[in-house]
Amino acid sequence: MSKRFIIYTAEDVASHKTASSCWVSRRGKVYDVTSFLHDHPGGDDYILNYAGQDIDGVMRDGDEHDHSDSAYEMLEEYMIGRLGTGATTVSDDWEATDDFHPDDTDEAQDYEKNQFLDLRKPLLRQVWEANWSKAYYLQQVHQPRHLAEPARFFGPDILEFNTRTVWYVVPLFWGPVATYLFFRSALQWTILLPAFTAQPVLPWKALSLIPTISYGKTLACFFVGNLVWTLLEYLFHRFLFHIDYLLPDHPAFLTLHFLMHGVHHYLPMDRLRLVMPPALFFTLQTPMTRLAHLLFPPAMANGIISGAFAFYILYDCMHYALPTYLREMKKYHLAHHYKNFDLGFGVTSMTSS
């Protein structure tokens, strides 16, 4: 069986520059020469002087140190991987325009050049079977690609179907939920309601009983929910979805990162993956809404949740925004993808840090 080589970045190599872990690179290949240090005819100090660096120039420099053909052959025995391309599309001088629409990626050329993901094949299995270092994965996943049609995640159609969501599914599904919780909250400020499972349609039947003051209390909770969502959006985006540098260097964690948020940076214009599938958001919101009901009375909790859900709908549909202010929010978020993915984590808040 042939040896499976890993694709590394120059930063990966540069981080191994000690006697206990000494890597070098040459002509696009990466070598772990740690075990060779004491056997080097010129002494280990000579290699350590160039540890973590490209050594092609110094090996060909006869005045510095002459190397025979057998030295190059021996070096190949220590090869552990290859250097990936350092080409980038994200740039600090990028500016969004109203009519911004990037060119489509040439799938074959992109794969041949970067050896990352073949966009012509299902993506998830490729990530799971990855032969890249974490650093190379993060470098590549933050370089946006664009396709005329949505990329495929899975081979089986039934699995693939569940990864695609048309944008209007979000307001159609969660809009009625937020509206129901708003009126349920207003009624709960007025009378004691039975459990939802006992009489789920009761709020609609008793709207005439709700006084103005109850609507005022619910509206105040609704605005608190707006603030709660803005804060959660920022915190989750920055400290969960962008846990990049704390991510363990293992295919399972890279796959989880790719599913949760990496794909959104890799394919930021994939029209069927710009919003979250209802089943996924339901899973993520469940612990948060339960916490709200533990901390607050039912009327207050439902009002806050309705406001948070309303801002979630705004957050997801922002990717398709048309009004002027929302276009500015979209430009701000695009800069997070194309200018600096370590800034601009808040979307509805337009927070820069």
C-alpha positions in Angstrom: 0.0 0.0 0.0 1.3 3.5 -0.9 2.0 6.0 1.8 -0.7 8.6 2.3 0.7 12.1 2.2 -0.8 15.1 3.9 -1.1 18.6 2.4 0.5 21.2 4.6 0.9 25.0 4.7 4.2 26.9 5.0 3.0 27.9 8.5 2.8 24.2 9.4 6.4 23.7 8.4 7.6 26.8 10.1 6.0 25.6 13.4 8.4 22.6 13.5 11.8 24.1 14.0 13.2 22.4 17.1 15.4 19.4 17.7 12.4 17.4 18.9 10.4 18.2 15.8 12.3 19.4 12.8 10.6 19.8 9.4 11.9 21.3 6.2 10.5 21.8 2.7 11.9 21.6 -0.8 10.3 22.0 -4.2 6.8 21.7 -2.8 7.5 18.6 -0.6 7.6 18.5 3.2 10.1 16.4 5.2 10.3 15.4 8.8 14.1 15.1 9.4 14.0 14.9 13.2 15.4 11.4 13.2 18.1 12.3 10.8 19.6 15.2 12.8 22.2 13.2 14.6 23.2 11.3 11.5 23.8 14.4 9.3 27.5 14.6 8.3 27.6 18.3 8.9 26.1 18.0 12.3 22.5 18.7 13.6 23.1 22.4 14.2 23.5 22.9 10.4 20.0 21.5 9.8 18.5 23.3 12.8 19.7 26.6 11.3 17.2 26.0 8.5 14.5 24.2 10.4 11.0 25.2 9.4 12.2 26.7 6.1 12.6 25.8 2.4 16.1 24.3 1.9 16.2 24.0 -1.9 18.5 27.0 -2.2 20.9 26.0 0.5 21.2 22.4 -0.7 22.1 23.6 -4.2 24.6 26.1 -2.9 28.0 24.3 -3.3 29.8 27.0 -1.4 27.5 26.5 1.6 27.4 22.8 1.7 27.8 20.3 -1.2 25.2 17.5 -1.5 25.5 14.4 -3.6 22.7 12.7 -5.6 22.4 10.1 -2.8 21.7 12.9 -0.3 18.6 13.9 -2.4 17.5 10.3 -2.6 17.9 9.9 1.2 15.9 13.0 1.8 12.9 11.5 0.0 12.8 8.8 2.7 11.7 11.5 5.2 8.9 12.9 3.1 5.7 13.3 5.0 3.6 15.4 2.7 3.3 18.3 0.2 2.9 22.0 0.4 -0.5 23.3 -0.7 -0.9 26.3 -2.8 -0.8 29.7 -1.0 -3.2 31.4 -3.5 -5.9 33.4 -1.9 -9.0 35.3 -3.0 -9.8 37.0 0.3 -8.1 40.4 0.4 -8.0 43.4 2.8 -8.6 45.8 -0.1 -11.8 44.1 -1.3 -14.9 46.4 -1.5 -18.5 45.3 -2.0 -20.6 46.8 -4.7 -24.4 46.8 -5.2 -24.1 44.5 -8.2 -21.4 42.2 -6.7 -21.5 38.8 -8.4 -18.3 36.7 -8.6 -17.3 34.6 -11.5 -18.0 30.9 -11.4 -15.2 28.6 -10.3 -13.7 26.2 -12.8 -14.1 23.0 -10.8 -11.5 20.9 -12.6 -8.9 23.7 -12.6 -9.6 24.5 -8.9 -9.1 20.9 -7.8 -6.0 20.5 -9.9 -4.4 23.6 -8.5 -5.4 23.3 -4.8 -5.9 19.6 -4.3 -8.6 20.5 -1.7 -12.2 19.6 -2.6 -13.4 18.3 -6.0 -16.6 20.4 -6.5 -17.7 17.8 -9.1 -18.2 15.2 -6.4 -20.1 15.0 -3.1 -18.2 17.1 -0.6 -18.9 15.6 2.8 -17.1 12.3 2.3 -14.1 14.2 0.9 -13.8 16.2 4.0 -14.2 13.1 6.2 -11.4 11.4 4.2 -9.3 14.5 4.1 -5.5 14.4 3.7 -4.9 18.0 4.7 -3.6 19.5 7.8 -6.0 21.7 9.8 -4.0 24.8 8.7 -4.4 23.9 5.1 -8.1 23.2 5.6 -8.7 26.6 7.2 -6.7 28.4 4.6 -8.7 26.8 1.8 -12.2 26.8 3.3 -12.0 30.6 3.8 -11.2 31.1 0.1 -14.7 31.4 -1.5 -15.7 29.3 -4.5 -18.8 29.9 -6.7 -20.9 27.6 -8.7 -23.8 28.1 -11.1 -25.7 25.3 -9.3 -25.6 24.2 -5.7 -22.7 21.8 -4.8 -23.6 18.3 -3.7 -23.0 17.3 -0.1 -24.1 13.6 -0.3 -24.4 10.9 -2.9 -27.9 9.6 -1.9 -30.7 12.0 -2.9 -32.6 11.6 0.3 -29.7 12.8 2.3 -28.9 15.6 -0.2 -32.5 16.9 0.0 -32.2 17.6 3.7 -29.1 19.9 3.2 -30.9 22.3 0.8 -33.3 25.0 1.9 -35.0 27.7 -0.2 -34.8 31.1 1.6 -38.6 31.6 1.9 -38.9 28.4 4.0 -37.4 30.3 7.0 -40.1 33.0 7.2 -42.9 30.6 6.2 -41.9 28.1 9.0 -40.6 30.4 11.8 -42.8 33.5 11.1 -46.0 31.8 12.3 -44.1 30.4 15.3 -42.8 33.8 16.3 -46.3 35.3 15.8 -48.0 32.6 17.8 -45.6 33.1 20.7 -46.1 36.8 20.7 -49.9 36.5 21.1 -49.5 33.7 23.6 -47.3 35.9 25.6 -49.8 38.8 25.5 -52.6 36.5 26.6 -50.4 35.0 29.4 -50.0 38.5 30.8 -53.8 38.7 31.0 -55.0 35.2 32.1 -53.6 31.9 33.2 -53.2 29.6 30.2 -53.3 25.9 30.2 -50.3 24.0 28.7 -49.7 24.3 25.0 -50.5 20.6 24.4 -53.9 21.0 26.2 -55.3 23.9 24.1 -52.8 25.0 21.4 -55.2 27.3 19.5 -56.5 29.1 22.6 -54.5 32.4 22.0 -56.3 32.9 18.6 -59.7 32.3 20.2 -59.1 34.8 23.0 -57.5 37.8 21.2 -60.4 40.0 22.1 -59.6 39.5 25.8 -56.1 41.0 25.6 -55.9 44.5 26.9 -53.5 47.1 25.6 -51.3 47.0 28.6 -50.6 43.2 28.0 -49.6 44.0 24.4 -47.2 46.7 25.8 -45.6 44.2 28.2 -45.2 41.6 25.4 -43.7 44.3 23.1 -41.2 45.2 25.7 -40.2 41.5 26.0 -40.1 41.3 22.2 -37.5 44.1 22.0 -35.5 42.3 24.7 -35.6 39.2 22.5 -34.2 41.3 19.6 -31.3 42.3 21.8 -30.8 38.7 23.0 -30.7 37.4 19.4 -28.2 40.1 18.4 -25.9 39.1 21.3 -26.3 35.3 20.7 -25.7 35.7 17.0 -22.4 37.5 17.7 -21.3 35.1 20.4 -22.2 31.9 18.5 -20.7 33.3 15.2 -17.4 34.4 16.8 -16.8 31.8 19.5 -18.6 28.6 18.2 -18.7 28.9 14.4 -15.2 30.5 14.2 -13.5 28.2 16.7 -10.9 27.8 14.0 -7.7 28.0 15.9 -8.9 25.8 18.8 -10.2 23.2 16.5 -8.5 19.8 17.0 -6.5 18.6 13.9 -8.7 15.6 13.1 -11.0 14.8 10.2 -14.0 14.4 12.5 -13.7 17.9 13.9 -12.9 19.3 10.4 -16.1 17.7 9.1 -18.1 19.1 12.0 -16.6 22.6 11.3 -17.4 22.3 7.6 -21.0 21.3 8.3 -21.7 24.0 10.9 -20.1 26.9 9.1 -17.1 26.1 7.0 -19.3 25.4 3.9 -20.9 28.9 4.2 -17.4 30.4 3.8 -16.4 28.0 1.1 -19.5 28.5 -1.0 -20.9 31.8 0.3 -23.2 32.2 -2.8 -24.8 28.8 -2.7 -28.4 29.9 -2.9 -29.8 26.7 -1.3 -27.4 26.8 1.7 -27.6 30.4 2.7 -30.3 29.8 5.3 -30.5 27.1 8.0 -32.7 24.1 7.5 -35.6 24.2 10.0 -34.6 20.9 11.6 -31.1 22.2 12.3 -32.3 25.5 13.8 -34.9 23.7 15.8 -32.1 21.6 17.3 -29.9 24.7 18.1 -32.8 26.8 19.6 -34.2 24.1 21.9 -31.7 24.5 24.7 -31.9 28.3 24.4 -35.7 28.4 24.6 -35.7 25.9 27.5 -33.3 28.1 29.3 -35.5 31.1 28.8 -38.4 29.3 30.4 -36.2 28.3 33.3 -35.1 31.9 33.9 -38.4 33.8 33.3 -42.1 33.5 33.8 -44.0 32.0 30.8 -45.4 35.3 29.5 -42.0 37.0 29.6 -40.2 33.9 28.1 -42.5 33.6 25.2 -42.3 37.3 24.4 -38.5 37.2 24.5 -38.4 34.1 22.3 -40.8 35.7 19.7 -38.5 38.7 19.4 -35.4 36.5 19.1 -37.1 34.4 16.4 -38.1 37.5 14.5 -34.5 38.7 14.4 -33.4 35.2 13.4 -35.7 35.4 10.4 -34.2 38.8 9.6 -30.7 37.4 10.0 -31.2 34.5 7.6 -33.1 36.5 5.0 -30.5 39.3 5.1 -28.5 37.2 2.5 -31.3 38.1 0.0 -31.9 41.6 1.3 -33.1 44.3 -1.1 -34.0 47.5 1.0 -31.2 50.0 1.3 -30.3 49.5 5.0 -30.4 45.7 4.6 -28.2 46.0 1.5 -25.6 47.7 3.7 -25.9 44.9 6.2 -25.4 42.4 3.4 -22.3 44.3 2.2 -21.0 44.3 5.7 -21.5 40.5 5.9 -19.9 39.9 2.5 -16.8 41.7 3.8 -16.6 39.0 6.5 -16.3 36.5 3.6 -14.2 38.3 1.1 -12.1 40.8 3.1 -11.3 39.5 6.6 -13.0 36.4 8.1 -11.6 37.3 11.5 -13.7 40.4 11.7 -17.4 41.3 11.2 -18.9 38.5 13.2 -22.1 40.4 14.1 -24.6 40.6 11.2 -27.8 42.2 12.5 -25.7 44.2 15.0 -23.0 45.1 12.4 -20.4 44.5 15.1 -16.8 44.7 13.7 -14.8 42.9 16.4 
